[in-house]
Amino acid sequence: MNELLRKIRYLFEALIAGDRPWGCVRLVFTILALVLGLLLFFVGFTPLVDTIFKVFRAIYHFILNLFPSPPPAPAGPYPPPPQGHVYPPPPSPFVQYMLDVWYALWVHRRYFVAFLAAITIAFFVGGRYVQDIYELASYRKGLRYVLTSVFGLLSYPSLEIAEGKMQLRADEVNTLREIGGPGFVIIRPGNIVLFERLRSPAAVRSAGKHFISRFESIKDVVPLEEQDGVWPESVASTKDGIEVRVKDIRFRYRLYPGRRYGGFTSRTWEEPYPFSPQSVKNYAYNRTIDEKGQTNSWFHTVKFIVDNAITDYVSSHTIDELTAPGATSDDPRGKIKQTIDSPRARKSLREMGAEILWCEIGHFEITDKRVSAQRLETWQMKWSGKADLVRAEGEARRLAYQELGRAEGQAEMLQSIARSLDELGLKKGEALSRVRSIVLIRTAQILEAMTERYHLPGGDTTGQSQAANNPELPKLPG
């Protein structure tokens, strides 16, 4: 019983909303309803007895005219029928009934005008209503849509989809784009089309020729090729409150193919454009909204995720960590790429139906010029300190060398005095005063030589003058 009820419900729904062959069935049912309504009209608005009498009289005259009676037989014995003549058999009851109905309709054919006029006006008004509600430029398009949807009398419209969009001329009006089915949609490889009904998605269809029924419309056309995203800059503030502009951001993305086809290497010759139906629905329904209440494009939706990853990283680091990362040995661009490639960011992208293949960050620009001036001043102070340190080290080395020279001079002086004493060969009993004079003269000579060698000011020549004025002193060698 349930199966019978299900089939009856299916036939009823197909009679109301079916397409193609069911349009012809609706046309037949419409004609039968017209005939039945006309008969009921006869019965309701014409006296029943008069109608029956007229019908029978019409049937009687129709039969007489259709099968003329033979001539009356002569009196006396009936002659035999002519040779080869056979009287036609009487019609069957069903044929006779149909003839009676047809004759009754023919007699009252003037009533057909009202019914045909009502149906014709209904279709014309329906075409005008469709034109008005969908804002069509052509009334003929609206009337054609009504006739095609109800009876399928005219050829169904077609629409080609390629390169991620509908292939239409600038002035072309296609009911498949403006209203929806019925019609044929030709989808070229590399494109996916999401169809929807009034309250829910209808189907996700790939390359091929597809017939879409009534109450179905095109929601979105999804390109399966890889897309390139480029935008000039992204503005964010660092952890220490300095505004930074991230320049020349580029990335490549595509429709997420699902877990089965995850990864770039999943494409094959047999499946060059893998896709996931759920990703197509996420692409169409999980878009972001701008400040004007309009739905953003897919590029702006993916850009929103990438931009959030960049601004979150910038706001959690200082300006030196971004533009001068020498102290920490971190690569800010590499860290941002890792953030975009993190499971959290990939999950957000999958909810938008997208997958990032690669991302490239250009350079960082500081908008406040005082930061550059302060950084230059700090750089100058750093190198100035290093120069002062080098100069101090040189001065200390010079003083050390001077002290070393003095020590070497003193050692040389003592060695010279010792050699002089050895050369004089003093004997015992000689006066100590002579020894003292010899030491003083030798010391004076050594100091004079050191003054000339090291360019010391105030050279003393006392020893030489004493040696020259005192003839008793012996002449020292050298």
Residue, then its C-alpha position, 0 to 999 in steps of 0.5 A: m500500500n505504501e509503495l502504491l501511494r508513493k508511486i501515485r505521489y510521484l506521478f502527481e509530482a511529475l505531472i505538476a513539476g516534470d520536464r521534457p516528456w511530462g510537458c506533453v502529458r500536461l498538454v494532453f491533460t489540459i486538452l482533456a480538461l478543456v473538453l470535460g469542462l466544455l461538456l460540463f458547461f453544456v450541462g450546466f447552462t443548457p436545459l438538460v432535456d433540450t440538450i439531450f433532444k438536440v444531441f439525439r436529433a443531431i446523432y440521428h441526422f448525422i447517421l443518416n447523412l453518413f450511411p444513406s438508406p438504400p432506395p425503397a424496394p418495389a412492390g412484390p417480391y424483393p429483388p436480390p441486391p446488386q452483385g458485389h454490393v455489401y452494406p457496411p456494418p453498424p459502428s461499435p458502441f464506443v465509436q458511436y459514443m465518440l461520434d455523438v460527443w464530437y457532434a455535440l461539440w461541433v454543434h456548440r463550437r462557439y463555446f470554445v472561444a471562451f475557453l481558448a480565450a481564457i487559456t491564451i490570456a492566462f499564458f500571455v499574462g503569465g509571460r508578462y508577470v515573468q518579465d516583470i518579476y525578473e526584470l527581463a528586457s524582452y517580453r518574448k523571453g518571458l512568454r517563451y519561458v512560460l510555454t517551455s516550462v509548462f508544455g515544453l512546446l519550444s526548444y529549451p535554452s542552452l548556456e555554455i560555461a567556460e573559463g570560470k564564467m558564463q559565455l554570453r554576449a554583452d546584450e544577450v538575455n538568457t533565461l538560464r542565467e536570469i531565472g533558471g531551468p528548464g534548459f541545458v547547461i554545457i560545462r567545459p572542463g576545468n569548471i564546476v557549477l553549483f545549482e540550487r533550489l529555493r531553499s537548499p542546494a540542488a546539485v554540484r555538476s562537473a564537465g558535460k552537458h546537463f539538463i536542469s529542471r524547473f525550480e533550479s538555478i545557477k548559484d555559482v561557477v567555480p574555476l578549478e585552475e590555480q588562482d594567483g592572488v596579489w595585493p600591494e600592502s597590508v598594514a599592521s602595528t608591532k608589539d611596541g606600537i610602530e606601524v609597519r606596511v608589509k609590501d608585495i604579498r603574493f600567493r597561489y590558491r585553488l579549490y580544496p580537493g578534499r582529503r582524498y585528493g589532498g596535496f598538489t601531486s594528487r592530480t593525474w591524467e585521468e583526474p586533472y581537476p579533482f574537487s570536493p562537492q563540500s568545498v564547492k558549497n563552502y566556496a559559495y556559502n562561506r564568503t565574507i561580507d564587506e562593510k556595505g553588506q555585499t558578498n566579497s569575491w573568493f579572492h578577498t575571502v582567501k586574502f582575509i585569511v592570509d592577511n589575518a595571519i600576517t597581521d597577527y604575526v606582526s602585532s606579536h613581535t617588535i620592530d627590531e624582530l621584524t626588520a633587524p632579526g640579527a640578534t635572534s637569527d629568526d626569519p620573519r618571512g619564514k615564520i609568517k609562511q609557517t603561520i599561514d601553513s599551520p593547521r589552524a590557518r588551513k582549517s580556516l581556508r578549508e571552511m572557505g573551500a580553498e587551499i594555499l599552495w605557496c605564499e611570498i612576502g615582499h618587504f617591510e616598510i616603516t611608515d614613521k620616519r623618526v624610527s629610521a632617524q633613531r636607528l641611524e643615530t643608534w648605528q652611528m653611536k655604535w660605530s663611534g663607540k667602536a672607533d673610540l675603543v680602537r683609538a684607546e687601544g692604539e693609545a694604550r699600545r703606544l704608551a706600552y711601547q714607549e715604556l718598553g723602549r725606556a726599559e730597553g734603553q736603561a738595560e742598554m745603558l747598564q750593559s754599556i757601562a758594564r762593558s766600559l768598566d771592563e774595558l778600562g780594567l781598573k786596578k785596586g786602590e784607584a780612587l772611587s771618584r774616577v769611577r764615578s766620573i766615568v759612570l757619569i760621562r757614559t750615562a750622559q753619552i747614552l742619554e744623548a744617543m737615546t734623545e736623538r734616536y727616540h726624538l725626546p725633547g730636552g737632550d742633556t749634553t752635560g756629560q760631553s761638556q764635562a768630558a771636554n773641559n776635564p782633560e784628566l778624564p780618560k777618553l771612553p771608547g765609542 
